[in-house]
């Protein structure tokens, strides 16, 4: 954690505690608390510039990144993955984290790092809750995926889409990112699946372009190993998503069926999960490691 971060840490901690409590109790994040945090952040940024602790260039990068965070937050709200309050809180958090708190100077990297560190913990929680609620469903889902037709689709998907995503990321000066690639694979496959046979045609077309451009590299041992990794990764993630979709966790009173005190603590009586505390956790993770949690885990494993 860099020295500049310590100036903003009290605001971040207070904002995290207040919004987490409000979200847990009322399922709302009050705008006045977000406005207060923004005003305090602006005042602090101004003081640091006057004292020459922070540069004008850093502020410009901060505001540019904040605007990008707002766009990303609104998009996720638009597709109904989180609430408008969560989108605003995500933007305010990004504004309060100095640019040199991240391991990269790339603005897109910083926004995606904070987003991943907020989303990954909730995915881990939902996965754990899903397995506790219904473990039998997983066997049926796996058997369905092991059918030859589905296996062929997965193979063509992993041979084409990760390569395409990697090219797109390089075009915008971003490094390859595991979660971005996996998320893109899931979204693209779900979108193309409704077009039936054209899904396979699309994968084959992209694959042929890849082979044409990278013929020698495509058949190397390293490429084969990477392909096997993507098959395993996509297989696992896809089945996690399917398991979450088919799992019925609540009874008629929206209470958890299985006895698990830890799970009950994290879920309100109404049955939904307060996301503000998990966003606060994501901010703390970002401040501690300066990079996305998935990249840290992969570095530890490789």
N, C-alpha and C positions, 0 to 999 in steps of 0.2 A: 504494500500500500504506500503510495508516494506521499510526500509531505503536503502537497497542495490539497490532497484529499481530506486531510484532517480539518481544514477550514470548513468544508461542507458537511462533514460527517455528523455533527450535532443536528443540523436541519434534516438530513436524511433519516436519522434514527427517530427523531420526534415525529416526522411525517409518517414513517413506517409503523410506529406504534399506534398513532392516532387513527390512521386509515384502516389498519388491521382490526382494531377494536370496533370501529364503526361498521365495517363490512361484516364482521362476525355477528354483531348485535342487531343491526338494522338492514343489512344487505345493501347499504348505500355508502357512497363516498361523497362527502359534502364538498361543493365547489369552493366554499370560502377557505377551507384548509389548503386546497391546491393553490388558490390565489395567494394566500399568505406565504406559502413555500416559494412560489415564483418570485414574489416581491423581495423576500429575504435573499433569494439566490441572486437576483439582479443587483441588489445593494452590495452583496458580498463580492460579486464579480467586479463591480465598479471600484470598490475599495482596493481589491487586489491589483487592478490595472493601475490605479493611482500610485500604489506602493511599488509598482513594477515587479510584482510577484507573478502576475499573469500577463501575457502579451495580448495585443489586439488581434493578432492572427489566431491565437487560441480561442478567443471569444467568437470570431467569425466562424471558425470550425464548429464551435459549440452550438451556435445558432443554426448553422446549416444542418448539423446532425439532429438538432431538436425538431426542425421542420420535417426532416425525413422520418424521425420517430413518430411524429404526429400523423404523417401520411400512412405509415405502416399500421399504427394503432387504429386509425379510422377504417382502414381496409379490413383488419381483423374484426372490428366491430360490425362492419357492413356484411361480412359473411357469417356473422352471429357466433363467433367463437368466444367473444367476451363482451362485456357491457361497455357502454359509452364512458362510464366512470373509470373502468379499467384502462381504456384507451387514453384518457386524460392523465391518469396516474402514471402510466408508462412514459408519457411524454415529459411530465414533470420530473420524474426520476432521472431520465436521461439528461435533462437540462442541469440537474444538480451534480452530475458526475463529471468531473474535469476530464478533458480530452486525454491527458497523460496518465489517466488511471487504467487505460487499456494498453494491451501489448502491441497494438497496431495503430498507425495514424490514419488508416482508411476509414472514412465516415460510415460507409455501408457495413464494414466489419464491426464497428462499434455498436451500431444499432442492432445488428443480428446477434451479436454476442449477448447483449442485455436481454433480448427477446428469448433466445435459446435458454439462458440461465433461469428465466422466469417460467418457461413452458415445461422444460424437462422434469423439474420436481413434481409438477402436477401429473405428468404422464406416469411417472413412477408410482405416485400415490394411487392413481386410477387403476393402473395395472394390478397393483397389490390388492386393491379392493375388489377388482373383477375376479381374480383368482380365488379369493376367499368366498365370494358369493356363488360362483358357479364354475367348478373345474371340469365338469363333465362335457360342457359345450366345446371345450378346446379339442377334444378327441374327434368330434364330428367335423369341426372346421378343418383340422389337419388332413383327415381322410379325403375330404372334398378337394383340397388343394393338390393332393398327390395324384390326382387323375391325369393321364397323359396330356390332355388338351390344356389343362391349367398349368402344368409344368412347362409346356412349350411356350405358353404366353409369358411366364415368368422369365424364362431363359432369354427370349427375344427382348423383353423389357430391360433386363439388366445389361444386355450387350449393347443397347442403343441409348437409352435415356441418360444414364450417368455420364456417358461420354459427351452428349449434347449439353447437359447442364454444366459440365466442366468447361466447355468452350465458352458458354455464355458468361460464366463467372469470370473467366480470364479476360473477356472483352470489357468488363466493367471493373477490371483491376482488383478482383477478389480471388482469394485462394480457395481451393477446393474445400468444401465443408460437408461433412458426413450428413448432418441433420438436414441441411438444405437439399442435398441430393436425394435423400430418402423421402423427404416431404414432397419434392417435385415428382418422384416416381409414383407415390401414392395418389397424388392429385391428378396427374396425367393419366394413369391407368384407370382411375375411377371415371374420369371424363370420357375417355375413349371407349370404355367398355360398353356404353350404351349404343355405340355405332357398330357393334358386332364384329364382323369380319374385317372392317376397316381398321380396327385396333391393331390386328396382326400386320396388315399391310403397312401401316404407319411405322411400326417397329422395324419391319424388314427394310423399308426405304431408308430409314436413318442408319440402319446397320450396314447397308450396301455403300452408303456414302462414307461411313467410317472405314470400312475395309478398303475402299478405293484410295482414301487419303492416307491411311496408316496400315498398309498391307503387311509390311514386315513386322511392325510392332504388334499388330493384332494377334499374330500366331506365336509370340514369344511366351516363355514359361511364366514370366512375371505377369503378363496380361491374363493368362489363364488363372493364376492365383487370385488376382484382383476380381476376376469374374466370379469365381467361387465365393469370394468374400461378399460380393454384392448379392449373390443369390441367397446366401444365408441371412444377410442383414435384412433384405427385403422380405424374405419369408417370415422372419421373426416379427418385424414391425407390422406387416400386413395382418398377421394372425393376432397380434396384440390389439389392433384396431377392431378387427372383426369380433374378438372376444368382448371388448368394451361395448360394442354395439348390441350384442345379443344378450348381455348379462342383465338380469333383472335383480336389482339390489334391494329395492324397497318393497315393503308390503303396502297395504291399502292406506296405512297411516304415515307412509313415507319414512318409516324407521328401518334401520338396517336389520336384516333378518338374523344374521349370524352375530353371536356375541363377540365383540371385539372392542375393548375400551378405547384403544388408541384411535380406531376408526371413528368411534362415536364422538370423541373430543373434537375431531377436525371437521365434523359435519353438523350444520345447524339443524334445529328441530324441523325446519321446513324441508329438509332433505337435500339441499344443494350445498356446494362447497364454497366457502368464502375465498375469493381469489387474491384479495389484497395482501394477506399474510404470506402467501406463496410468492407474490411479486416482490415483497420486501426481502424474502429469503433469496430470491434471484439477484437482487441488488447487492446484498451482502456477499454472495458468491462471486459476483463480478468484481467487487472491490478487492476481494482476497486474492483471486487468481488472475484477474486482468484479461481473461480469455474465456471462451465458451466452455461449459462443463463437458460437452461431448469431446472436444479436442483434447482436454486434459485427460479424460478417461482413456481415449485412444492412445495418447502418448505413454500412459502408464502401462497399457497392455502390449504395445508394440516394442 
